[in-house]
Amino acid sequence: MCGKLLSEGLTPMFYADDMNPSSNRAYKKAGFEFTGTVCEFAFEG
């Protein structure tokens, strides 16, 4: 799936829980790499 997206000029990405080292190892083994952190904010009002 990622190869198809890349061939179409798109960038595949997903959000991973950085507190879960087991899944992060699996993602890295599959060829994904850490590129940054996303901060999420919610405003109440």
N, C-alpha and C positions, 0 to 999 in steps of 0.2 A: 504494500500500500504506500509506504513512504517513497519508494522508488518511482511509483506512478506520479505522486504529487510533485516530486522533484523534477521529473521529466516535463511536467506542465508549468514549470517555473514557480511553483508554490513552495512554501516552507512549512513542513510538518513540525508540529510542536505539541507538547502536552504538559500538564502540570503534575509534578510528583511531590510527594510528601518528603521533605528533606529529613524528617525524623524516622524514616523507614529505610534503614541501610540495606535490608534484604532486597527490596524491590528496586532500589537505586542501583545495586550491583547488577541485577538482571537487566535493567535498562541500559547500563553502560556496556554490558556484554553483548547486547543486541545492536550496539553501534551508536546509541544516543550519547550526547555529551552535555554536561552542565554548562549553561551559558549565562545564567543570571537568576535573580530572585524577583518575584512579583510580590508587591505589597498590596493588600486589599483594604480599602477603607469604606466604612458605611457611615453616612450621616443620619443622625436622628433629628426628627423635627416635624 
